[in-house]
Each structure stands twice: as structure tokens, then as C-alpha cells.
Amino acid sequence: MANKKIALVTGGNKGIGFEIVRGMLQAGCRVYLGAREAARGQQAAAELASVGDVRFLELDLSNPATLDAAARQLQREEGHLDILVNNAGINVPGDGAPGTADVRSVEQALQTNFVGTLAVTQAFLPLVKQAMAGRIVNVSSPLGSLTLVGQHDWGLLGYSASKAALNMLTVQLAYELRDTAIKVNSAAPGYTATDLNGFAGTDTPAQGAAEAIRLALLPADGPTGTVSSSEGLIPW
């Protein structure tokens, strides 16, 4: 169908990302499933082929060459990108409380979860600008909220800092694009059972994906520059 919305989901081969891809397909989008490892990405795309029009796209947040190549491929095949969901992220062993966290682990979390996501956004922003009304969703976390983290002993300095920085990207990019039809928001899943937490979470990946899917499909009067969960807005 020529009128299908075109979506790209990074880290789409497993967990929350896999369910975001599924939700976008069920909404009638053509979805590019971004993944770092080709074999896993292609397998995930094959598993979802019965749901809708899904295509694997090699994306490694730490390898700018893959981002440039993927952006060129999307330009050739589609000419625009309606929805970018920045889902890919990591939880690094050695991360922890400020007094004990391994500095290299903190640096790695920031490099992937924030700097890598910024690189993806910059690579695909020209294509989002070519869409009629683009949507950018950054998958964040309640651990990125300065307010909430200040009330709980959650540790994980690097992961929390990377998600707080991601929220800053959301609010600044929303302001930069304020005179366009593009909406930029952060989605905060609940405590979701994925390999990031050893599958200790209480929510399913499908539940964790719900808010990102909602924000990706926002109508014209939807918000921009916010961070929210399925329960509503989250404080900064």
C-alpha cells in the first residue's frame, strides 16, 4: 500500500523493541527492524513476517558507517521516514551507585544509550523531515527522572544518567522542531521483564512497548517534548 506509514525501530530484534515492531505492524505500518547483529535481526523479521510488512536493517549505534548506510538505503527505498523509535539501549555490568560504579561502565552506558541514539537521530532526521508529520520516540525509563530517582535508592548511575540525557535530547529536539509537524517524546516502559534486568521485571515486553507505540501514532493534536508512561506524564 502506497499510503503505509514507514517506521524504523532500533534494537527491534528482542524484548520491548520486538513488541514495538509488532505493534507498528499491527497498526498498518511498514517497519524497518533495526538490529546490530544481522542473523538475529533477520530471524526476528522472519518471525514477524506474518504480522505485516517488516524488513531488517543493519544498525549498530557504535558504528557510524552502518547508520549512514541505513539512512541511504531508506532514502532509496522510501524517500522519507514517518516514525523513528529509538529503542536500542544497554545495561552495563559494573554500573552502580556513584561511590562504586565503574567509570568505564558509566561511560559505555552514556556512549550507547545517549550518544548512539543522538547519532541515529541525526542520521535519520532529514528523512523524518520529508514526512508529512513525523514522530520521534525515545525509549527512556523512570530511572531517567531526576525527581523520581531522588526519592528512591535505584543506583545504576550510568544507566540513569544516560536516560536523563535522552530526555534532554527529547525536550531540546522538540523545541528545535517546534515550527514543524514533527513530534518528539520519550516513552518510559514500566519494570519490564527483559535481558537488561535478567527478566526480573513484572511487566511483559508487550506491556512495556505500549506507550512507545501510542506516542509513535500520535494524532496532530498530540503532545511534544514530554516523557510519559502508560500511567501518564513522568516528572523530569
C-alpha atoms as a printed R data frame, in Angstrom:
    type eleno elety resid chain resno      x       y      z
1   ATOM     1    CA   MET     A     1  0.000   0.000  0.000
2   ATOM     2    CA   ALA     A     2  1.415   3.356 -1.033
3   ATOM     3    CA   ASN     A     3 -0.090   5.151  1.969
4   ATOM     4    CA   LYS     A     4  1.560   2.956  4.611
5   ATOM     5    CA   LYS     A     5  3.498   4.862  7.229
6   ATOM     6    CA   ILE     A     6  7.181   3.983  7.274
7   ATOM     7    CA   ALA     A     7  8.653   3.219 10.689
8   ATOM     8    CA   LEU     A     8 12.121   2.357 11.964
9   ATOM     9    CA   VAL     A     9 12.632   0.721 15.352
10  ATOM    10    CA   THR     A    10 16.195   0.379 16.644
11  ATOM    11    CA   GLY     A    11 17.002  -2.643 18.778
12  ATOM    12    CA   GLY     A    12 13.966  -4.327 17.282
13  ATOM    13    CA   ASN     A    13 15.146  -7.926 17.420
14  ATOM    14    CA   LYS     A    14 14.143  -8.675 21.029
15  ATOM    15    CA   GLY     A    15 12.309  -7.568 24.142
16  ATOM    16    CA   ILE     A    16 10.452  -4.265 24.096
17  ATOM    17    CA   GLY     A    17 11.793  -3.387 20.654
18  ATOM    18    CA   PHE     A    18 10.421  -6.594 19.143
19  ATOM    19    CA   GLU     A    19  6.985  -5.807 20.570
20  ATOM    20    CA   ILE     A    20  7.149  -2.213 19.316
21  ATOM    21    CA   VAL     A    21  7.812  -3.585 15.835
22  ATOM    22    CA   ARG     A    22  4.849  -5.923 16.224
23  ATOM    23    CA   GLY     A    23  2.605  -3.058 17.341
24  ATOM    24    CA   MET     A    24  3.680  -0.860 14.426
25  ATOM    25    CA   LEU     A    25  2.959  -3.705 12.007
26  ATOM    26    CA   GLN     A    26 -0.461  -4.276 13.535
27  ATOM    27    CA   ALA     A    27 -1.138  -0.548 13.040
28  ATOM    28    CA   GLY     A    28 -0.502  -0.994  9.324
29  ATOM    29    CA   CYS     A    29  2.999   0.457  9.082
30  ATOM    30    CA   ARG     A    30  5.863  -0.836  7.004
31  ATOM    31    CA   VAL     A    31  8.529  -1.390  9.636
32  ATOM    32    CA   TYR     A    32 12.286  -1.490  9.308
33  ATOM    33    CA   LEU     A    33 13.590  -3.623 12.157
34  ATOM    34    CA   GLY     A    34 16.966  -2.220 13.159
35  ATOM    35    CA   ALA     A    35 19.433  -4.574 14.817
36  ATOM    36    CA   ARG     A    36 23.176  -4.751 15.333
37  ATOM    37    CA   GLU     A    37 23.598  -8.448 14.522
38  ATOM    38    CA   ALA     A    38 22.343  -9.447 11.094
39  ATOM    39    CA   ALA     A    39 21.463 -13.044 11.968
40  ATOM    40    CA   ARG     A    40 19.335 -12.072 14.966
41  ATOM    41    CA   GLY     A    41 17.720  -9.192 13.126
42  ATOM    42    CA   GLN     A    42 16.823 -11.327 10.137
43  ATOM    43    CA   GLN     A    43 15.431 -14.059 12.399
44  ATOM    44    CA   ALA     A    44 13.260 -11.526 14.253
45  ATOM    45    CA   ALA     A    45 11.986 -10.098 10.978
46  ATOM    46    CA   ALA     A    46 11.147 -13.594  9.762
47  ATOM    47    CA   GLU     A    47  9.199 -14.281 12.966
48  ATOM    48    CA   LEU     A    48  7.121 -11.141 12.406
49  ATOM    49    CA   ALA     A    49  6.628 -11.534  8.651
50  ATOM    50    CA   SER     A    50  3.160 -12.995  9.155
51  ATOM    51    CA   VAL     A    51  2.088  -9.852 11.053
52  ATOM    52    CA   GLY     A    52  2.915  -7.334  8.352
53  ATOM    53    CA   ASP     A    53  5.485  -5.722  6.081
54  ATOM    54    CA   VAL     A    54  8.748  -5.922  8.055
55  ATOM    55    CA   ARG     A    55 12.286  -5.539  6.743
56  ATOM    56    CA   PHE     A    56 15.629  -5.980  8.510
57  ATOM    57    CA   LEU     A    57 18.006  -3.010  8.590
58  ATOM    58    CA   GLU     A    58 21.512  -3.333  9.993
59  ATOM    59    CA   LEU     A    59 22.118  -0.658 12.628
60  ATOM    60    CA   ASP     A    60 24.922  -0.510 15.166
61  ATOM    61    CA   LEU     A    61 24.777   2.577 17.376
62  ATOM    62    CA   SER     A    62 28.543   2.364 17.898
63  ATOM    63    CA   ASN     A    63 29.313   2.156 14.173
64  ATOM    64    CA   PRO     A    64 28.522   5.368 12.254
65  ATOM    65    CA   ALA     A    65 29.112   3.633  8.926
66  ATOM    66    CA   THR     A    66 26.075   1.398  9.493
67  ATOM    67    CA   LEU     A    67 23.941   4.437 10.321
68  ATOM    68    CA   ASP     A    68 24.964   6.231  7.141
69  ATOM    69    CA   ALA     A    69 24.391   3.121  5.032
70  ATOM    70    CA   ALA     A    70 20.978   2.516  6.597
71  ATOM    71    CA   ALA     A    71 19.917   6.116  6.032
72  ATOM    72    CA   ARG     A    72 20.958   5.904  2.384
73  ATOM    73    CA   GLN     A    73 19.022   2.644  1.985
74  ATOM    74    CA   LEU     A    74 15.870   4.182  3.449
75  ATOM    75    CA   GLN     A    75 16.292   7.216  1.216
76  ATOM    76    CA   ARG     A    76 16.485   4.981 -1.854
77  ATOM    77    CA   GLU     A    77 13.623   2.682 -0.870
78  ATOM    78    CA   GLU     A    78 11.187   5.094  0.771
79  ATOM    79    CA   GLY     A    79 12.294   8.712  0.385
80  ATOM    80    CA   HIS     A    80 11.058   9.588  3.869
81  ATOM    81    CA   LEU     A    81 10.552   8.193  7.381
82  ATOM    82    CA   ASP     A    82  7.298   8.767  9.259
83  ATOM    83    CA   ILE     A    83  8.269   7.215 12.589
84  ATOM    84    CA   LEU     A    84 11.639   6.781 14.303
85  ATOM    85    CA   VAL     A    85 11.616   4.809 17.555
86  ATOM    86    CA   ASN     A    86 14.968   4.983 19.337
87  ATOM    87    CA   ASN     A    87 14.679   1.827 21.429
88  ATOM    88    CA   ALA     A    88 18.175   0.329 21.371
89  ATOM    89    CA   GLY     A    89 19.990   0.540 24.687
90  ATOM    90    CA   ILE     A    90 22.152  -1.385 27.122
91  ATOM    91    CA   ASN     A    91 22.639  -2.002 30.829
92  ATOM    92    CA   VAL     A    92 26.354  -2.370 31.522
93  ATOM    93    CA   PRO     A    93 27.879  -4.710 34.138
94  ATOM    94    CA   GLY     A    94 29.852  -2.659 36.641
95  ATOM    95    CA   ASP     A    95 27.305   0.155 36.691
96  ATOM    96    CA   GLY     A    96 26.027   1.037 40.131
97  ATOM    97    CA   ALA     A    97 25.883   3.689 42.834
98  ATOM    98    CA   PRO     A    98 28.036   6.823 42.405
99  ATOM    99    CA   GLY     A    99 30.549   5.757 45.014
100 ATOM   100    CA   THR     A   100 31.255   2.370 43.488
101 ATOM   101    CA   ALA     A   101 30.224   2.395 39.805
102 ATOM   102    CA   ASP     A   102 32.963   1.502 37.359
103 ATOM   103    CA   VAL     A   103 33.720   4.667 35.415
104 ATOM   104    CA   ARG     A   104 34.221   2.763 32.174
105 ATOM   105    CA   SER     A   105 30.813   1.129 32.582
106 ATOM   106    CA   VAL     A   106 29.185   4.517 33.116
107 ATOM   107    CA   GLU     A   107 30.956   5.838 30.032
108 ATOM   108    CA   GLN     A   108 29.764   2.876 27.955
109 ATOM   109    CA   ALA     A   109 26.161   3.349 29.057
110 ATOM   110    CA   LEU     A   110 26.263   7.026 28.111
111 ATOM   111    CA   GLN     A   111 28.014   6.306 24.821
112 ATOM   112    CA   THR     A   112 25.421   3.789 23.669
113 ATOM   113    CA   ASN     A   113 22.175   4.956 25.234
114 ATOM   114    CA   PHE     A   114 22.653   8.687 24.671
115 ATOM   115    CA   VAL     A   115 25.448   9.445 22.185
116 ATOM   116    CA   GLY     A   116 24.497   6.478 19.989
117 ATOM   117    CA   THR     A   117 20.850   7.493 19.983
118 ATOM   118    CA   LEU     A   118 21.818  11.058 19.107
119 ATOM   119    CA   ALA     A   119 23.831   9.731 16.174
120 ATOM   120    CA   VAL     A   120 20.863   7.675 14.947
121 ATOM   121    CA   THR     A   121 18.549  10.668 15.272
122 ATOM   122    CA   GLN     A   122 20.870  12.921 13.319
123 ATOM   123    CA   ALA     A   123 21.314  10.286 10.608
124 ATOM   124    CA   PHE     A   124 17.568   9.870 10.053
125 ATOM   125    CA   LEU     A   125 16.246  13.343 10.884
126 ATOM   126    CA   PRO     A   126 16.457  14.531  7.249
127 ATOM   127    CA   LEU     A   127 14.176  11.630  6.291
128 ATOM   128    CA   VAL     A   128 11.755  12.392  9.133
129 ATOM   129    CA   LYS     A   129 11.595  15.973  7.884
130 ATOM   130    CA   GLN     A   130 10.485  14.638  4.493
131 ATOM   131    CA   ALA     A   131  7.416  13.002  6.078
132 ATOM   132    CA   MET     A   132  4.064  14.762  6.301
133 ATOM   133    CA   ALA     A   133  4.030  14.640 10.113
134 ATOM   134    CA   GLY     A   134  6.996  12.798 11.579
135 ATOM   135    CA   ARG     A   135  7.141  11.173 15.002
136 ATOM   136    CA   ILE     A   136 10.290  10.517 17.035
137 ATOM   137    CA   VAL     A   137 10.034   8.390 20.175
138 ATOM   138    CA   ASN     A   138 12.956   7.899 22.541
139 ATOM   139    CA   VAL     A   139 12.545   4.884 24.824
140 ATOM   140    CA   SER     A   140 13.584   6.211 28.211
141 ATOM   141    CA   SER     A   141 12.966   4.988 31.768
142 ATOM   142    CA   PRO     A   142 11.634   6.203 35.114
143 ATOM   143    CA   LEU     A   143 15.297   5.928 36.156
144 ATOM   144    CA   GLY     A   144 15.927   8.940 33.910
145 ATOM   145    CA   SER     A   145 13.703  11.141 36.065
146 ATOM   146    CA   LEU     A   146 15.735  13.332 38.437
147 ATOM   147    CA   THR     A   147 12.635  13.727 40.597
148 ATOM   148    CA   LEU     A   148 11.881  10.011 40.937
149 ATOM   149    CA   VAL     A   149 15.490   8.893 41.341
150 ATOM   150    CA   GLY     A   150 15.889  11.486 44.087
151 ATOM   151    CA   GLN     A   151 13.140   9.696 46.030
152 ATOM   152    CA   HIS     A   152 14.408   6.102 45.632
153 ATOM   153    CA   ASP     A   153 17.614   4.123 46.031
154 ATOM   154    CA   TRP     A   154 17.889   2.812 42.474
155 ATOM   155    CA   GLY     A   155 21.639   3.064 41.919
156 ATOM   156    CA   LEU     A   156 22.775   2.453 38.311
157 ATOM   157    CA   LEU     A   157 24.350   5.876 37.836
158 ATOM   158    CA   GLY     A   158 25.370   5.302 34.212
159 ATOM   159    CA   TYR     A   159 22.034   3.917 33.034
160 ATOM   160    CA   SER     A   160 20.046   6.596 34.872
161 ATOM   161    CA   ALA     A   161 22.289   9.400 33.595
162 ATOM   162    CA   SER     A   162 22.021   8.098 30.038
163 ATOM   163    CA   LYS     A   163 18.224   8.126 30.180
164 ATOM   164    CA   ALA     A   164 18.165  11.587 31.774
165 ATOM   165    CA   ALA     A   165 20.361  12.766 28.901
166 ATOM   166    CA   LEU     A   166 17.990  11.077 26.471
167 ATOM   167    CA   ASN     A   167 15.121  13.061 27.980
168 ATOM   168    CA   MET     A   168 17.165  16.214 27.428
169 ATOM   169    CA   LEU     A   169 17.521  15.235 23.777
170 ATOM   170    CA   THR     A   170 13.746  14.831 23.628
171 ATOM   171    CA   VAL     A   171 12.906  18.238 25.044
172 ATOM   172    CA   GLN     A   172 15.594  20.108 23.094
173 ATOM   173    CA   LEU     A   173 14.768  18.425 19.774
174 ATOM   174    CA   ALA     A   174 11.052  19.074 20.318
175 ATOM   175    CA   TYR     A   175 11.849  22.750 20.787
176 ATOM   176    CA   GLU     A   176 14.157  22.808 17.760
177 ATOM   177    CA   LEU     A   177 11.341  21.338 15.645
178 ATOM   178    CA   ARG     A   178  8.552  23.400 17.234
179 ATOM   179    CA   ASP     A   179  7.622  25.063 13.942
180 ATOM   180    CA   THR     A   180  7.196  21.730 12.137
181 ATOM   181    CA   ALA     A   181  4.606  18.950 12.305
182 ATOM   182    CA   ILE     A   182  7.173  16.609 13.911
183 ATOM   183    CA   LYS     A   183  6.510  15.473 17.480
184 ATOM   184    CA   VAL     A   184  9.290  14.235 19.766
185 ATOM   185    CA   ASN     A   185  8.548  12.413 23.008
186 ATOM   186    CA   SER     A   186 10.097   9.993 25.497
187 ATOM   187    CA   ALA     A   187  8.328   6.758 26.416
188 ATOM   188    CA   ALA     A   188  9.098   5.196 29.791
189 ATOM   189    CA   PRO     A   189  8.219   1.494 29.988
190 ATOM   190    CA   GLY     A   190  7.411   0.007 33.352
191 ATOM   191    CA   TYR     A   191  9.586  -2.589 35.075
192 ATOM   192    CA   THR     A   192  9.633  -4.919 32.101
193 ATOM   193    CA   ALA     A   193 10.999  -8.452 32.026
194 ATOM   194    CA   THR     A   194 13.881  -8.248 29.526
195 ATOM   195    CA   ASP     A   195 17.500  -9.343 29.426
196 ATOM   196    CA   LEU     A   196 18.507  -5.874 30.680
197 ATOM   197    CA   ASN     A   197 17.294  -6.850 34.151
198 ATOM   198    CA   GLY     A   198 17.723 -10.611 33.948
199 ATOM   199    CA   PHE     A   199 13.994 -10.951 33.171
200 ATOM   200    CA   ALA     A   200 13.185  -9.849 36.715
201 ATOM   201    CA   GLY     A   201 10.618  -7.254 35.632
202 ATOM   202    CA   THR     A   202  6.950  -7.516 36.463
203 ATOM   203    CA   ASP     A   203  5.575  -6.277 33.117
204 ATOM   204    CA   THR     A   204  5.626  -8.187 29.835
205 ATOM   205    CA   PRO     A   205  7.527  -6.797 26.830
206 ATOM   206    CA   ALA     A   206  4.164  -6.114 25.169
207 ATOM   207    CA   GLN     A   207  3.117  -4.002 28.163
208 ATOM   208    CA   GLY     A   208  6.476  -2.246 28.080
209 ATOM   209    CA   ALA     A   209  6.031  -1.415 24.395
210 ATOM   210    CA   ALA     A   210  2.554   0.096 24.708
211 ATOM   211    CA   GLU     A   211  3.496   3.700 25.471
212 ATOM   212    CA   ALA     A   212  6.111   3.911 22.723
213 ATOM   213    CA   ILE     A   213  3.543   2.618 20.236
214 ATOM   214    CA   ARG     A   214  0.984   5.176 21.413
215 ATOM   215    CA   LEU     A   215  3.442   8.056 21.062
216 ATOM   216    CA   ALA     A   216  4.579   6.831 17.632
217 ATOM   217    CA   LEU     A   217  0.994   7.046 16.404
218 ATOM   218    CA   LEU     A   218  0.047  10.390 17.976
219 ATOM   219    CA   PRO     A   219 -2.571  12.464 16.160
220 ATOM   220    CA   ALA     A   220 -1.903  16.029 15.047
221 ATOM   221    CA   ASP     A   221 -3.095  17.465 18.360
222 ATOM   222    CA   GLY     A   222 -0.857  15.190 20.435
223 ATOM   223    CA   PRO     A   223  1.873  16.495 22.745
224 ATOM   224    CA   THR     A   224  5.548  17.046 22.029
225 ATOM   225    CA   GLY     A   225  8.522  17.381 24.338
226 ATOM   226    CA   THR     A   226  7.135  15.089 27.053
227 ATOM   227    CA   VAL     A   227  8.167  11.950 28.918
228 ATOM   228    CA   SER     A   228  5.365   9.572 29.827
229 ATOM   229    CA   SER     A   229  4.469   6.033 30.804
230 ATOM   230    CA   SER     A   230  1.212   4.181 30.294
231 ATOM   231    CA   GLU     A   231  0.079   5.748 33.563
232 ATOM   232    CA   GLY     A   232  0.649   9.331 32.403
233 ATOM   233    CA   LEU     A   233  3.297  12.031 32.432
234 ATOM   234    CA   ILE     A   234  6.502  11.437 34.400
235 ATOM   235    CA   PRO     A   235  8.298  14.318 36.149
236 ATOM   236    CA   TRP     A   236 11.673  15.361 34.772
